[in-house]
Amino acid sequence: MVKKNDDWRILAYKGYMDGQKFEKIDFVSSDKNDHEHCEFCYTKITDLENLSEKVEKSGYVYKDLEKNRSHWLCQECFNDFKERFNFKS
């Protein structure tokens, strides 16, 4: 069954996280990185205080070991799409 891409957050999504296991963690800044963004809605995920925009302190992370890269999702997007894309936690 083909699922219609009826949500703006997934218009560019190509399925690279389908069926992957995610871990919910608090974001911790480092010298190299002080934030990440949700792969779908681009909400900033950071431990820094920033009152000028919406931020999340934690998120769901899938670590792609082959590409040495982490993919972050905010709580809302993880919940909205976990069944559709078979995300595991």
SEBAKE-642783 format. One line per 8 residues: number of its first residue (from 1); their letters; for each residue x, y, z of C-alpha. Coordinates in Angstrom, 1 decimal, m for minus. Layout:
NUM = a = X Y Z  ...
END
This chain:
1 = mvkknddw = 0.0 0.0 0.0  1.4 3.4 m1.0  1.0 6.0 1.7  0.2 9.5 0.6  2.7 12.2 1.6  0.0 14.6 2.9  2.1 16.3 5.6  4.6 19.1 4.7
9 = rilaykgy = 7.1 17.7 7.2  7.6 14.5 5.1  7.5 15.9 1.6  11.3 15.5 1.1  11.7 12.4 3.2  13.2 9.5 1.3  12.7 6.6 3.7  16.2 6.4 5.1
17 = mdgqkfek = 15.0 6.0 8.7  12.2 3.5 8.1  12.2 0.7 10.6  15.1 2.1 12.5  15.6 2.0 16.3  15.6 5.4 18.1  16.7 6.2 21.6  15.3 9.2 23.5
25 = idfvssdk = 18.1 11.3 24.9  18.7 14.7 26.3  20.9 16.9 24.0  24.3 17.8 25.5  26.3 20.6 23.8  29.9 20.1 22.9  32.7 22.3 21.6  31.8 21.2 18.0
33 = ndhehcef = 28.0 21.2 18.2  25.5 23.2 20.3  22.3 22.0 18.7  20.6 19.6 16.2  17.4 19.9 14.2  14.4 17.6 13.8  14.7 15.8 10.5  11.1 16.5 9.7
41 = cytkitdl = 10.0 19.9 11.2  13.4 21.5 11.8  12.7 22.3 15.4  15.9 23.1 17.2  17.1 20.5 19.8  19.5 22.0 22.3  20.4 22.3 26.0  21.0 26.1 25.5
49 = enlsekve = 18.4 28.6 26.7  16.9 30.4 23.8  13.6 32.2 24.3  13.4 33.6 20.7  12.4 30.3 19.1  10.9 27.0 19.9  13.5 24.5 21.2  13.4 21.0 22.6
57 = ksgyvykd = 15.8 19.8 25.3  15.7 16.2 24.2  14.8 14.1 21.2  14.8 10.7 19.6  18.0 9.8 17.9  18.8 7.1 15.3  22.6 6.6 14.9  23.5 5.6 11.3
65 = leknrshw = 26.8 3.9 11.9  27.5 3.3 8.2  27.4 7.0 7.5  28.7 8.0 10.9  25.8 10.4 11.4  22.9 10.9 13.9  19.4 11.7 12.9  17.3 13.6 15.4
73 = lcqecfnd = 13.5 13.8 15.7  11.5 16.0 18.1  9.0 14.3 20.4  6.0 15.5 18.3  7.4 14.2 14.9  8.5 10.9 16.5  5.0 10.4 17.8  3.2 11.5 14.6
81 = fkerfnfk = 5.3 9.2 12.3  6.4 6.2 14.4  3.6 4.0 13.1  3.7 5.2 9.6  7.5 4.6 9.2  7.8 1.8 11.8  10.2 3.6 14.1  11.2 1.6 17.1
89 = s = 12.2 2.9 20.5
END
